[in-house]
Amino acid sequence: MATEGRFDRQILRVSRDEFSKHGYYGTRIDTVAANAKVNKRMIYEFCHTKEGLYMITLSDVSREMMGVFEQTQPQFRSAESVRAIYSVLLNMLEDQGEFLRLWAWERMDQTIHGPRILETVSSIFEQIRTFVVKLLKPDLPESLNSGFEAVEALCHGYMLTSAMYFRCDPEMDVAEAEGASPALRRLNMSMNAQGMLLESIERLLVGHV
């Protein structure tokens, strides 16, 4: 039984990597089996179908993401500005690379099990709204609801960009520019993009100019 559990975890670890890199349609069970170093038959015993493996994978990363969000909530509660709340949010999401990439694939492919991971993101943003509303009381802007919709659209765009670009390994970058490592260039780009996004969020939710 312990051996079966070990192989299940091994399969799941590889399936998360493969699906996050290639999406549902680009992932092959043969590749998962080869990289997990198990017989393909074991994968079908574990989940019966490729769709079943994908469903288990999305559920696993979604549970993990909500666990991270719950652990991060004290930072949201103690934040003293809207900018700080969304800064914590974006950093948290960027640290969960597999989740972010699987979410991005589902935004494009929209498989039958996609709502599982899309609903996780929606739930997180809904709870973030609660933190922001508590922070801004009693000075709530009249346009707060439309402001939230615009902010979340901007955040989704940032998340898609992060998922598609920052997933690249440093060795995959071409020549280094001005002596900076590829990883450092990506970090600088991420920080600049996040800074501009946070400024926009402040304007939309609290009217800062």
C-alpha positions in Angstrom: 0.0 0.0 0.0 2.8 2.4 0.9 4.5 1.5 -2.4 1.3 2.4 -4.3 1.1 5.7 -2.5 4.7 6.5 -3.4 4.0 5.8 -7.1 0.8 7.9 -7.0 2.7 10.9 -5.6 5.4 10.3 -8.2 2.8 10.3 -11.0 1.1 13.4 -9.6 4.4 15.3 -9.3 5.2 14.6 -13.0 1.7 15.3 -14.2 1.7 18.7 -12.6 4.9 19.5 -14.4 3.8 18.2 -17.7 0.3 19.8 -17.7 1.7 23.1 -16.5 4.2 23.2 -19.3 2.1 21.8 -22.2 -1.5 22.1 -21.2 -4.1 19.4 -21.4 -4.0 18.9 -25.1 -0.2 19.0 -25.4 0.5 16.4 -22.6 0.8 12.7 -23.4 0.3 9.9 -20.9 3.4 8.2 -22.4 5.5 11.1 -21.5 4.1 11.3 -18.0 4.8 7.5 -17.5 8.4 7.9 -18.9 9.3 10.9 -16.7 7.7 9.3 -13.6 9.5 6.1 -14.4 6.4 4.0 -14.1 4.5 1.7 -16.4 1.7 3.4 -18.3 -0.6 0.8 -16.9 0.0 2.2 -13.4 -1.2 5.6 -14.5 -4.4 4.2 -15.8 -4.9 2.3 -12.5 -4.3 5.6 -10.7 -6.7 7.7 -12.7 -8.3 5.6 -15.5 -8.0 8.2 -18.2 -5.9 11.2 -19.2 -8.9 13.4 -18.3 -9.0 11.8 -14.9 -5.3 12.5 -14.3 -5.9 16.1 -15.4 -8.8 16.5 -13.0 -6.7 15.1 -10.1 -3.9 17.5 -11.0 -6.1 20.6 -11.1 -7.6 19.6 -7.8 -4.2 19.0 -6.2 -2.8 22.4 -7.3 -6.0 24.2 -6.3 -6.0 22.7 -2.8 -2.3 23.7 -2.5 -3.0 27.2 -3.7 -5.9 27.7 -1.2 -3.6 26.4 1.6 -1.0 29.0 0.6 -3.6 31.7 0.5 -4.9 30.8 4.0 -1.3 31.0 5.3 -0.8 34.4 3.7 -4.0 35.9 5.1 -2.3 37.6 8.1 -0.3 39.7 5.7 -3.5 40.8 3.9 -5.1 41.7 7.3 -2.2 43.7 8.5 -1.7 45.6 5.2 -2.1 49.3 5.6 -2.8 50.2 2.0 -4.6 48.9 -1.1 -1.2 48.8 -2.8 0.2 46.6 -0.1 -2.7 44.1 -0.3 -2.3 43.6 -4.0 1.5 43.5 -3.8 1.2 40.6 -1.4 -1.4 38.9 -3.7 0.8 39.2 -6.9 3.9 38.0 -5.1 2.0 35.0 -3.7 0.6 34.1 -7.1 4.0 34.4 -8.8 5.5 32.0 -6.3 3.0 29.4 -7.3 4.3 28.8 -10.8 2.5 25.5 -11.6 -0.8 26.8 -10.4 -0.4 30.0 -12.4 0.5 28.2 -15.6 -2.3 25.7 -15.3 -4.7 28.6 -14.7 -3.3 30.3 -17.8 -3.8 27.1 -19.9 -7.4 26.8 -18.8 -8.1 30.5 -19.7 -7.1 29.5 -23.3 -8.2 25.9 -23.6 -11.3 25.8 -21.4 -11.5 22.1 -20.7 -14.4 20.4 -18.9 -12.5 20.4 -15.6 -11.1 24.0 -16.0 -13.7 25.6 -13.8 -12.0 23.9 -10.8 -8.9 26.1 -11.1 -10.7 29.2 -12.5 -13.1 29.1 -9.5 -10.1 29.0 -7.1 -8.7 32.3 -8.6 -12.2 33.8 -8.4 -12.5 32.9 -4.8 -9.2 34.4 -4.0 -10.1 37.7 -5.7 -13.4 37.8 -3.9 -11.7 37.4 -0.5 -9.2 40.1 -1.5 -12.2 42.4 -2.1 -13.3 41.8 1.5 -9.9 42.9 2.8 -9.9 46.0 0.6 -13.4 47.0 1.6 -12.5 46.7 5.3 -9.4 48.7 4.8 -11.2 51.6 3.0 -14.2 52.0 5.3 -15.7 54.4 5.8 -14.2 56.2 2.7 -15.6 53.8 0.1 -15.6 55.2 -3.4 -19.0 55.0 -5.1 -17.4 53.3 -8.1 -15.8 50.6 -6.1 -17.5 47.6 -7.8 -16.6 48.7 -11.3 -13.1 49.5 -9.9 -12.7 45.9 -8.7 -13.7 44.6 -12.1 -11.1 46.7 -13.8 -8.4 45.8 -11.2 -9.1 42.1 -11.6 -8.9 42.3 -15.3 -5.5 44.0 -15.0 -4.3 41.4 -12.6 -5.4 38.6 -14.9 -3.4 40.1 -17.7 -0.4 40.3 -15.4 -0.8 36.7 -14.3 -1.1 35.5 -17.9 2.1 37.4 -18.8 3.9 36.0 -15.8 2.7 32.4 -16.5 3.8 32.5 -20.2 7.1 34.4 -19.9 8.6 33.9 -16.5 8.2 30.1 -16.6 11.3 29.9 -18.9 14.4 28.5 -17.4 17.4 30.8 -17.3 19.4 28.6 -19.7 16.7 29.0 -22.3 17.4 32.7 -22.6 19.5 33.9 -25.5 22.5 36.3 -24.9 22.8 38.2 -21.7 22.4 41.9 -22.0 24.7 44.5 -20.3 26.2 41.8 -18.0 22.9 41.1 -16.3 21.9 37.4 -15.9 18.7 36.3 -17.6 17.1 35.5 -14.2 17.9 39.1 -13.0 16.5 40.6 -16.2 13.3 38.7 -15.7 13.1 39.8 -12.0 13.6 43.5 -13.0 11.0 43.2 -15.7 8.5 41.6 -13.2 9.2 44.3 -10.6 8.7 47.1 -13.1 5.5 45.6 -14.5 4.2 45.0 -10.9 5.0 48.6 -10.0 3.0 50.0 -12.9 0.1 47.6 -12.1 0.0 48.6 -8.5 -0.1 52.3 -9.4 -3.1 51.6 -11.7 -4.8 49.7 -8.9 -4.5 52.6 -6.5 -6.0 55.0 -9.1 -8.9 52.7 -9.8 -9.8 51.9 -6.2 -8.8 54.9 -4.1 -8.4 57.7 -6.7 -4.7 58.3 -6.2 -3.1 60.3 -9.0 
